[in-house]
């Protein structure tokens, strides 16, 4: 059983949890990380991500701090641009319809670069996202959509790196250790009750950081909070995010907060398994729809595929797909854009059909009204303005006119065979509703007073995302608030007399 008393306990072992653990440890705390999953499945949703981080940077010099091993050849052939704090704020407010909590959003944006710098100093390595976020124009790669950097090895590489760093610093990591309850005396946290190797026992600590994810892997909670039909969604990531961290906090009076009927959900291979497959990772996603069209069972388009860069639409279109007849769609492309399709379209485990004519394709789209599909393609092709050049790096304004749902950018005629179509359903990533925290990541009770000793970070924090999500914000949110939670949990546990409100990371 080992040591049963620590200064700080962190529940979970994903990116937010490790950031909390490392931050608490560097502030002098004895730390335990308690992970429900076994070693082979550990890491929460972070292990299933592609490892992209959204953060504010002013230009190349900032990026060289995060990626000191950038080569001169990479620098010469790349336009990294900039992504300012103002850009980040604009994206957060725009995609959440101005509902993101202003205090939490400011903490997220203002601390995003310093969190990346801190992770790099800890030993986490980063690289440019050439394969998914940059297209080559006139011999030079140009990044778009505010995403430039990913962890080496993607999500698995990130978790492996953070695990190794935590172990090297003496942090106690316990796998298969399921936290089932918080020990709370009515005044402050005293630790947790766990089930480990078939035994129930207590582990005591003066502070607890909850970083155990949302409730997306519990079909009952999905249906209760997100609505009817959500039990039919596939889970993109870990099977262990069943909302237990949220429920145990609510049981001691924590305040629920945020968009409880909202979630991050994407287009996902229709025949993907119930939960994420680590051998495939995020390969079941299908995010190149801006360069084609999506049709439902009625043979009709149902969204503006070119409304924005995919970074700003993909996390909400999963819900839209789930709402279609039969809960599916087909993404359709022709040969003019095949070279632009992301790598996930080329994996072995993919549901696709090909054809040499639109009529032939209509016969192969399972569950789709054939005649209406052919009519839809004809109407779409005829509605495209040909005077605007196609440019995948910018919102090019190449659009349709006069359709029931127009395509605002990247509209190309579907006329160059062979045609490809991919069968997609809804894959849920994480839920937006969760616990209410203050500016020190301290969990608040229903009177909006801090619960002494209880902190939270990551996907179970409510109030940051509403309706939608800018790509890459999950990992940086976990990093910023994990670091903040760990710092303040350590200070609280060690009896620091400093005002908690002043202990913000920088």
PEKATA-V937146 format. One record per residue. N is the residue number from 1. SS is DSSP state (hx for helix, st for strand, lp for the rest). PSI is psi in whole degrees, -180 to 180 (* if undefined). D_LAST is the distance of its C-alpha to the last C-alpha in whole Angstrom. Layout:
# PEKATA-V937146
n=N ss=SS psi=PSI d_last=D_LAST
n=N ss=SS psi=PSI d_last=D_LAST
This chain:
# PEKATA-V937146
n=1 ss=lp psi=-32 d_last=37
n=2 ss=lp psi=-164 d_last=35
n=3 ss=lp psi=138 d_last=32
n=4 ss=lp psi=18 d_last=32
n=5 ss=st psi=130 d_last=30
n=6 ss=st psi=171 d_last=26
n=7 ss=st psi=-44 d_last=23
n=8 ss=st psi=131 d_last=21
n=9 ss=st psi=132 d_last=23
n=10 ss=st psi=125 d_last=22
n=11 ss=st psi=114 d_last=24
n=12 ss=lp psi=163 d_last=24
n=13 ss=lp psi=40 d_last=23
n=14 ss=lp psi=-167 d_last=22
n=15 ss=hx psi=-48 d_last=19
n=16 ss=hx psi=-42 d_last=17
n=17 ss=hx psi=-45 d_last=19
n=18 ss=hx psi=-35 d_last=18
n=19 ss=hx psi=-40 d_last=14
n=20 ss=hx psi=-44 d_last=15
n=21 ss=hx psi=-45 d_last=17
n=22 ss=hx psi=-38 d_last=15
n=23 ss=hx psi=-42 d_last=12
n=24 ss=hx psi=-41 d_last=15
n=25 ss=hx psi=-41 d_last=17
n=26 ss=hx psi=-14 d_last=14
n=27 ss=lp psi=17 d_last=14
n=28 ss=lp psi=3 d_last=18
n=29 ss=lp psi=149 d_last=19
n=30 ss=lp psi=125 d_last=22
n=31 ss=st psi=139 d_last=22
n=32 ss=st psi=136 d_last=24
n=33 ss=st psi=121 d_last=24
n=34 ss=st psi=115 d_last=27
n=35 ss=lp psi=124 d_last=28
n=36 ss=lp psi=-40 d_last=31
n=37 ss=lp psi=159 d_last=32
n=38 ss=lp psi=173 d_last=34
n=39 ss=hx psi=-39 d_last=32
n=40 ss=hx psi=-24 d_last=34
n=41 ss=hx psi=9 d_last=33
n=42 ss=lp psi=158 d_last=29
n=43 ss=lp psi=-2 d_last=26
n=44 ss=hx psi=-153 d_last=26
n=45 ss=hx psi=-23 d_last=26
n=46 ss=hx psi=-36 d_last=23
n=47 ss=hx psi=-24 d_last=26
n=48 ss=hx psi=-8 d_last=28
n=49 ss=lp psi=169 d_last=26
n=50 ss=lp psi=-8 d_last=26
n=51 ss=lp psi=17 d_last=23
n=52 ss=st psi=139 d_last=21
n=53 ss=st psi=126 d_last=18
n=54 ss=lp psi=128 d_last=17
n=55 ss=lp psi=159 d_last=14
n=56 ss=lp psi=133 d_last=14
n=57 ss=st psi=149 d_last=15
n=58 ss=lp psi=-19 d_last=17
n=59 ss=lp psi=-162 d_last=19
n=60 ss=hx psi=-40 d_last=21
n=61 ss=hx psi=-38 d_last=19
n=62 ss=hx psi=-42 d_last=15
n=63 ss=hx psi=-31 d_last=18
n=64 ss=hx psi=-25 d_last=19
n=65 ss=hx psi=-41 d_last=16
n=66 ss=hx psi=-34 d_last=16
n=67 ss=lp psi=72 d_last=19
n=68 ss=lp psi=-16 d_last=20
n=69 ss=lp psi=16 d_last=24
n=70 ss=lp psi=134 d_last=25
n=71 ss=lp psi=160 d_last=28
n=72 ss=hx psi=-33 d_last=30
n=73 ss=hx psi=-42 d_last=32
n=74 ss=hx psi=-41 d_last=30
n=75 ss=hx psi=-41 d_last=28
n=76 ss=hx psi=-33 d_last=31
n=77 ss=lp psi=12 d_last=32
n=78 ss=st psi=136 d_last=29
n=79 ss=st psi=98 d_last=28
n=80 ss=lp psi=-20 d_last=24
n=81 ss=lp psi=-153 d_last=24
n=82 ss=lp psi=161 d_last=21
n=83 ss=st psi=94 d_last=19
n=84 ss=lp psi=167 d_last=17
n=85 ss=hx psi=-36 d_last=15
n=86 ss=hx psi=-41 d_last=18
n=87 ss=hx psi=-44 d_last=20
n=88 ss=hx psi=-47 d_last=18
n=89 ss=hx psi=-45 d_last=18
n=90 ss=hx psi=-45 d_last=22
n=91 ss=hx psi=-43 d_last=22
n=92 ss=hx psi=-46 d_last=21
n=93 ss=hx psi=-38 d_last=23
n=94 ss=hx psi=-50 d_last=26
n=95 ss=hx psi=-23 d_last=26
n=96 ss=lp psi=9 d_last=25
n=97 ss=lp psi=38 d_last=28
n=98 ss=lp psi=25 d_last=25
n=99 ss=lp psi=-12 d_last=25
n=100 ss=lp psi=139 d_last=22
n=101 ss=lp psi=122 d_last=20
n=102 ss=hx psi=-35 d_last=18
n=103 ss=hx psi=-48 d_last=16
n=104 ss=hx psi=-39 d_last=15
n=105 ss=hx psi=-42 d_last=15
n=106 ss=hx psi=-42 d_last=13
n=107 ss=hx psi=-43 d_last=10
n=108 ss=hx psi=-52 d_last=11
n=109 ss=hx psi=-49 d_last=12
n=110 ss=hx psi=-29 d_last=9
n=111 ss=lp psi=6 d_last=6
n=112 ss=hx psi=-45 d_last=9
n=113 ss=hx psi=-43 d_last=9
n=114 ss=hx psi=-31 d_last=6
n=115 ss=hx psi=-40 d_last=8
n=116 ss=hx psi=-42 d_last=11
n=117 ss=hx psi=-41 d_last=10
n=118 ss=hx psi=-44 d_last=9
n=119 ss=hx psi=-42 d_last=13
n=120 ss=hx psi=-40 d_last=14
n=121 ss=hx psi=-29 d_last=14
n=122 ss=hx psi=-20 d_last=15
n=123 ss=lp psi=2 d_last=18
n=124 ss=lp psi=132 d_last=18
n=125 ss=lp psi=148 d_last=20
n=126 ss=st psi=161 d_last=20
n=127 ss=st psi=162 d_last=23
n=128 ss=st psi=150 d_last=24
n=129 ss=lp psi=69 d_last=26
n=130 ss=hx psi=-41 d_last=29
n=131 ss=hx psi=-22 d_last=31
n=132 ss=hx psi=-16 d_last=30
n=133 ss=hx psi=13 d_last=28
n=134 ss=st psi=137 d_last=30
n=135 ss=st psi=149 d_last=34
n=136 ss=st psi=119 d_last=36
n=137 ss=st psi=125 d_last=37
n=138 ss=lp psi=40 d_last=39
n=139 ss=lp psi=6 d_last=38
n=140 ss=st psi=133 d_last=34
n=141 ss=st psi=137 d_last=32
n=142 ss=st psi=126 d_last=30
n=143 ss=st psi=151 d_last=27
n=144 ss=lp psi=158 d_last=27
n=145 ss=lp psi=13 d_last=26
n=146 ss=lp psi=3 d_last=22
n=147 ss=lp psi=125 d_last=22
n=148 ss=lp psi=-25 d_last=22
n=149 ss=st psi=141 d_last=20
n=150 ss=st psi=159 d_last=22
n=151 ss=st psi=144 d_last=21
n=152 ss=lp psi=130 d_last=24
n=153 ss=lp psi=12 d_last=27
n=154 ss=hx psi=-152 d_last=26
n=155 ss=hx psi=-47 d_last=25
n=156 ss=hx psi=-42 d_last=27
n=157 ss=hx psi=-39 d_last=26
n=158 ss=hx psi=-49 d_last=22
n=159 ss=hx psi=-41 d_last=23
n=160 ss=hx psi=-42 d_last=25
n=161 ss=hx psi=-48 d_last=23
n=162 ss=hx psi=-37 d_last=20
n=163 ss=hx psi=-46 d_last=23
n=164 ss=hx psi=-43 d_last=24
n=165 ss=hx psi=-43 d_last=21
n=166 ss=hx psi=-45 d_last=21
n=167 ss=hx psi=-43 d_last=25
n=168 ss=hx psi=-25 d_last=24
n=169 ss=lp psi=8 d_last=22
n=170 ss=lp psi=16 d_last=24
n=171 ss=lp psi=133 d_last=23
n=172 ss=st psi=115 d_last=26
n=173 ss=st psi=124 d_last=27
n=174 ss=st psi=118 d_last=30
n=175 ss=lp psi=158 d_last=31
n=176 ss=lp psi=25 d_last=34
n=177 ss=st psi=97 d_last=33
n=178 ss=st psi=117 d_last=33
n=179 ss=st psi=124 d_last=31
n=180 ss=st psi=-11 d_last=34
n=181 ss=st psi=152 d_last=33
n=182 ss=st psi=138 d_last=30
n=183 ss=st psi=113 d_last=32
n=184 ss=st psi=125 d_last=31
n=185 ss=lp psi=10 d_last=33
n=186 ss=lp psi=-14 d_last=33
n=187 ss=lp psi=-36 d_last=30
n=188 ss=lp psi=166 d_last=28
n=189 ss=st psi=143 d_last=27
n=190 ss=st psi=-4 d_last=29
n=191 ss=st psi=-156 d_last=29
n=192 ss=st psi=157 d_last=30
n=193 ss=st psi=137 d_last=34
n=194 ss=st psi=159 d_last=34
n=195 ss=st psi=122 d_last=37
n=196 ss=st psi=125 d_last=37
n=197 ss=lp psi=39 d_last=40
n=198 ss=lp psi=4 d_last=42
n=199 ss=st psi=146 d_last=41
n=200 ss=st psi=131 d_last=39
n=201 ss=st psi=175 d_last=38
n=202 ss=st psi=145 d_last=35
n=203 ss=st psi=125 d_last=31
n=204 ss=st psi=145 d_last=30
n=205 ss=st psi=159 d_last=26
n=206 ss=st psi=-19 d_last=25
n=207 ss=st psi=146 d_last=22
n=208 ss=st psi=132 d_last=22
n=209 ss=st psi=119 d_last=20
n=210 ss=st psi=121 d_last=22
n=211 ss=lp psi=50 d_last=21
n=212 ss=lp psi=17 d_last=25
n=213 ss=lp psi=178 d_last=25
n=214 ss=lp psi=-154 d_last=27
n=215 ss=lp psi=22 d_last=31
n=216 ss=lp psi=-20 d_last=32
n=217 ss=lp psi=7 d_last=34
n=218 ss=lp psi=105 d_last=36
n=219 ss=hx psi=-30 d_last=39
n=220 ss=hx psi=-45 d_last=40
n=221 ss=hx psi=-38 d_last=37
n=222 ss=hx psi=-47 d_last=36
n=223 ss=hx psi=-36 d_last=40
n=224 ss=hx psi=-43 d_last=39
n=225 ss=hx psi=-38 d_last=36
n=226 ss=hx psi=-31 d_last=36
n=227 ss=lp psi=170 d_last=40
n=228 ss=lp psi=141 d_last=43
n=229 ss=lp psi=-20 d_last=43
n=230 ss=hx psi=-14 d_last=39
n=231 ss=hx psi=-14 d_last=41
n=232 ss=hx psi=-10 d_last=42
n=233 ss=lp psi=150 d_last=39
n=234 ss=st psi=151 d_last=38
n=235 ss=st psi=123 d_last=35
n=236 ss=lp psi=-33 d_last=33
n=237 ss=lp psi=-137 d_last=31
n=238 ss=lp psi=147 d_last=31
n=239 ss=lp psi=-4 d_last=34
n=240 ss=lp psi=-6 d_last=32
n=241 ss=lp psi=80 d_last=30
n=242 ss=lp psi=19 d_last=33
n=243 ss=lp psi=13 d_last=30
n=244 ss=hx psi=-36 d_last=31
n=245 ss=hx psi=-41 d_last=27
n=246 ss=hx psi=-48 d_last=28
n=247 ss=hx psi=-40 d_last=31
n=248 ss=hx psi=-29 d_last=31
n=249 ss=hx psi=-43 d_last=28
n=250 ss=hx psi=-34 d_last=30
n=251 ss=hx psi=-23 d_last=33
n=252 ss=lp psi=15 d_last=31
n=253 ss=lp psi=12 d_last=31
n=254 ss=st psi=152 d_last=27
n=255 ss=lp psi=128 d_last=27
n=256 ss=st psi=152 d_last=28
n=257 ss=st psi=152 d_last=26
n=258 ss=lp psi=-162 d_last=26
n=259 ss=lp psi=79 d_last=28
n=260 ss=lp psi=-21 d_last=30
n=261 ss=lp psi=11 d_last=33
n=262 ss=lp psi=159 d_last=31
n=263 ss=st psi=166 d_last=29
n=264 ss=st psi=114 d_last=28
n=265 ss=st psi=137 d_last=32
n=266 ss=st psi=171 d_last=33
n=267 ss=st psi=128 d_last=37
n=268 ss=st psi=143 d_last=37
n=269 ss=st psi=131 d_last=41
n=270 ss=lp psi=-29 d_last=43
n=271 ss=lp psi=19 d_last=45
n=272 ss=lp psi=159 d_last=41
n=273 ss=lp psi=172 d_last=41
n=274 ss=lp psi=-41 d_last=40
n=275 ss=lp psi=172 d_last=37
n=276 ss=lp psi=150 d_last=35
n=277 ss=lp psi=114 d_last=36
n=278 ss=lp psi=-24 d_last=34
n=279 ss=lp psi=-25 d_last=37
n=280 ss=lp psi=-28 d_last=36
n=281 ss=lp psi=-130 d_last=33
n=282 ss=lp psi=16 d_last=32
n=283 ss=lp psi=-16 d_last=35
n=284 ss=lp psi=-16 d_last=37
n=285 ss=st psi=156 d_last=35
n=286 ss=lp psi=95 d_last=37
n=287 ss=lp psi=14 d_last=34
n=288 ss=lp psi=15 d_last=37
n=289 ss=hx psi=-26 d_last=38
n=290 ss=hx psi=-20 d_last=37
n=291 ss=hx psi=4 d_last=40
n=292 ss=lp psi=-148 d_last=43
n=293 ss=st psi=163 d_last=44
n=294 ss=st psi=135 d_last=44
n=295 ss=st psi=152 d_last=47
n=296 ss=lp psi=-170 d_last=48
n=297 ss=lp psi=-26 d_last=51
n=298 ss=lp psi=-2 d_last=53
n=299 ss=lp psi=18 d_last=52
n=300 ss=lp psi=148 d_last=50
n=301 ss=st psi=149 d_last=47
n=302 ss=lp psi=-3 d_last=44
n=303 ss=lp psi=163 d_last=41
n=304 ss=lp psi=98 d_last=40
n=305 ss=lp psi=-26 d_last=39
n=306 ss=lp psi=27 d_last=38
n=307 ss=lp psi=-33 d_last=36
n=308 ss=lp psi=174 d_last=32
n=309 ss=lp psi=148 d_last=31
n=310 ss=hx psi=-27 d_last=31
n=311 ss=hx psi=-25 d_last=27
n=312 ss=hx psi=3 d_last=28
n=313 ss=lp psi=-24 d_last=31
n=314 ss=hx psi=-31 d_last=31
n=315 ss=hx psi=-9 d_last=29
n=316 ss=hx psi=-19 d_last=32
n=317 ss=hx psi=-18 d_last=35
n=318 ss=hx psi=-42 d_last=36
n=319 ss=hx psi=-43 d_last=36
n=320 ss=hx psi=-40 d_last=39
n=321 ss=hx psi=-43 d_last=41
n=322 ss=hx psi=-31 d_last=41
n=323 ss=lp psi=-7 d_last=43
n=324 ss=lp psi=159 d_last=45
n=325 ss=hx psi=127 d_last=49
n=326 ss=hx psi=0 d_last=49
n=327 ss=hx psi=35 d_last=45
n=328 ss=lp psi=171 d_last=45
n=329 ss=st psi=166 d_last=45
n=330 ss=st psi=132 d_last=46
n=331 ss=st psi=130 d_last=44
n=332 ss=st psi=134 d_last=46
n=333 ss=st psi=158 d_last=46
n=334 ss=lp psi=-179 d_last=48
n=335 ss=lp psi=-18 d_last=48
n=336 ss=lp psi=-25 d_last=47
n=337 ss=lp psi=3 d_last=43
n=338 ss=hx psi=-36 d_last=44
n=339 ss=hx psi=-15 d_last=42
n=340 ss=hx psi=-11 d_last=39
n=341 ss=lp psi=139 d_last=39
n=342 ss=lp psi=163 d_last=36
n=343 ss=hx psi=-27 d_last=36
n=344 ss=hx psi=-17 d_last=37
n=345 ss=hx psi=-7 d_last=40
n=346 ss=hx psi=8 d_last=42
n=347 ss=lp psi=161 d_last=41
n=348 ss=lp psi=-39 d_last=44
n=349 ss=lp psi=72 d_last=43
n=350 ss=lp psi=143 d_last=44
n=351 ss=lp psi=104 d_last=46
n=352 ss=st psi=160 d_last=48
n=353 ss=st psi=156 d_last=51
n=354 ss=st psi=157 d_last=52
n=355 ss=st psi=159 d_last=55
n=356 ss=lp psi=0 d_last=57
n=357 ss=lp psi=160 d_last=58
n=358 ss=hx psi=-39 d_last=56
n=359 ss=hx psi=-46 d_last=59
n=360 ss=hx psi=-40 d_last=59
n=361 ss=hx psi=-41 d_last=55
n=362 ss=hx psi=-32 d_last=56
n=363 ss=hx psi=-20 d_last=58
n=364 ss=hx psi=-6 d_last=56
n=365 ss=lp psi=98 d_last=53
n=366 ss=lp psi=129 d_last=53
n=367 ss=lp psi=5 d_last=54
n=368 ss=lp psi=140 d_last=54
n=369 ss=lp psi=111 d_last=56
n=370 ss=hx psi=-49 d_last=58
n=371 ss=hx psi=-43 d_last=60
n=372 ss=hx psi=-35 d_last=57
n=373 ss=hx psi=-46 d_last=54
n=374 ss=hx psi=-42 d_last=57
n=375 ss=hx psi=-41 d_last=57
n=376 ss=hx psi=-42 d_last=53
n=377 ss=hx psi=-43 d_last=53
n=378 ss=hx psi=-47 d_last=56
n=379 ss=hx psi=-40 d_last=54
n=380 ss=hx psi=-50 d_last=51
n=381 ss=hx psi=-39 d_last=52
n=382 ss=hx psi=-17 d_last=54
n=383 ss=lp psi=-2 d_last=51
n=384 ss=st psi=129 d_last=49
n=385 ss=lp psi=122 d_last=49
n=386 ss=lp psi=-4 d_last=50
n=387 ss=lp psi=-14 d_last=49
n=388 ss=lp psi=126 d_last=45
n=389 ss=lp psi=148 d_last=44
n=390 ss=lp psi=133 d_last=42
n=391 ss=lp psi=109 d_last=39
n=392 ss=lp psi=-13 d_last=36
n=393 ss=lp psi=-15 d_last=33
n=394 ss=lp psi=163 d_last=33
n=395 ss=lp psi=98 d_last=35
n=396 ss=lp psi=-9 d_last=38
n=397 ss=lp psi=8 d_last=40
n=398 ss=lp psi=106 d_last=43
n=399 ss=lp psi=174 d_last=44
n=400 ss=st psi=161 d_last=47
n=401 ss=lp psi=137 d_last=49
n=402 ss=lp psi=3 d_last=51
n=403 ss=lp psi=162 d_last=50
n=404 ss=lp psi=-43 d_last=49
n=405 ss=lp psi=111 d_last=46
n=406 ss=lp psi=155 d_last=45
n=407 ss=lp psi=125 d_last=42
n=408 ss=lp psi=-27 d_last=40
n=409 ss=lp psi=159 d_last=39
n=410 ss=lp psi=33 d_last=40
n=411 ss=lp psi=116 d_last=44
n=412 ss=lp psi=143 d_last=46
n=413 ss=lp psi=141 d_last=50
n=414 ss=lp psi=91 d_last=50
n=415 ss=lp psi=6 d_last=53
n=416 ss=lp psi=99 d_last=53
n=417 ss=lp psi=166 d_last=54
n=418 ss=lp psi=146 d_last=53
n=419 ss=st psi=148 d_last=51
n=420 ss=st psi=143 d_last=48
n=421 ss=st psi=139 d_last=47
n=422 ss=st psi=131 d_last=45
n=423 ss=st psi=119 d_last=45
n=424 ss=st psi=148 d_last=42
n=425 ss=st psi=-152 d_last=41
n=426 ss=st psi=129 d_last=38
n=427 ss=st psi=118 d_last=35
n=428 ss=st psi=135 d_last=33
n=429 ss=st psi=-61 d_last=29
n=430 ss=st psi=161 d_last=27
n=431 ss=st psi=151 d_last=28
n=432 ss=lp psi=-23 d_last=26
n=433 ss=lp psi=148 d_last=27
n=434 ss=st psi=-141 d_last=25
n=435 ss=st psi=152 d_last=24
n=436 ss=lp psi=128 d_last=22
n=437 ss=st psi=163 d_last=19
n=438 ss=lp psi=-166 d_last=17
n=439 ss=lp psi=-5 d_last=13
n=440 ss=lp psi=10 d_last=13
n=441 ss=lp psi=16 d_last=15
n=442 ss=st psi=130 d_last=18
n=443 ss=st psi=136 d_last=21
n=444 ss=st psi=151 d_last=23
n=445 ss=st psi=-177 d_last=27
n=446 ss=lp psi=-10 d_last=29
n=447 ss=lp psi=5 d_last=29
n=448 ss=lp psi=34 d_last=26
n=449 ss=lp psi=145 d_last=25
n=450 ss=st psi=138 d_last=22
n=451 ss=st psi=109 d_last=24
n=452 ss=st psi=127 d_last=23
n=453 ss=st psi=-4 d_last=22
n=454 ss=st psi=124 d_last=22
n=455 ss=st psi=163 d_last=19
n=456 ss=st psi=152 d_last=19
n=457 ss=lp psi=158 d_last=17
n=458 ss=hx psi=-153 d_last=18
n=459 ss=hx psi=-15 d_last=22
n=460 ss=hx psi=5 d_last=23
n=461 ss=st psi=126 d_last=21
n=462 ss=lp psi=161 d_last=23
n=463 ss=lp psi=-9 d_last=22
n=464 ss=lp psi=-45 d_last=20
n=465 ss=lp psi=138 d_last=23
n=466 ss=lp psi=131 d_last=26
n=467 ss=lp psi=-37 d_last=29
n=468 ss=lp psi=-176 d_last=27
n=469 ss=lp psi=129 d_last=24
n=470 ss=lp psi=128 d_last=23
n=471 ss=lp psi=140 d_last=23
n=472 ss=lp psi=1 d_last=21
n=473 ss=hx psi=-21 d_last=18
n=474 ss=hx psi=-48 d_last=19
n=475 ss=hx psi=-39 d_last=18
n=476 ss=hx psi=-33 d_last=14
n=477 ss=hx psi=-45 d_last=15
n=478 ss=hx psi=-38 d_last=15
n=479 ss=hx psi=-48 d_last=13
n=480 ss=hx psi=-51 d_last=10
n=481 ss=hx psi=-26 d_last=12
n=482 ss=hx psi=-45 d_last=13
n=483 ss=hx psi=-44 d_last=10
n=484 ss=hx psi=-45 d_last=9
n=485 ss=hx psi=-44 d_last=13
n=486 ss=hx psi=-42 d_last=14
n=487 ss=hx psi=-50 d_last=11
n=488 ss=hx psi=-30 d_last=13
n=489 ss=hx psi=-40 d_last=16
n=490 ss=hx psi=-46 d_last=16
n=491 ss=hx psi=-42 d_last=16
n=492 ss=hx psi=-42 d_last=19
n=493 ss=hx psi=-36 d_last=21
n=494 ss=lp psi=2 d_last=21
n=495 ss=lp psi=30 d_last=21
n=496 ss=lp psi=141 d_last=18
n=497 ss=lp psi=-2 d_last=20
n=498 ss=lp psi=147 d_last=16
n=499 ss=lp psi=122 d_last=16
n=500 ss=hx psi=-33 d_last=14
n=501 ss=hx psi=-20 d_last=13
n=502 ss=hx psi=-6 d_last=11
n=503 ss=lp psi=73 d_last=9
n=504 ss=lp psi=145 d_last=7
n=505 ss=lp psi=159 d_last=4
n=506 ss=lp psi=* d_last=0
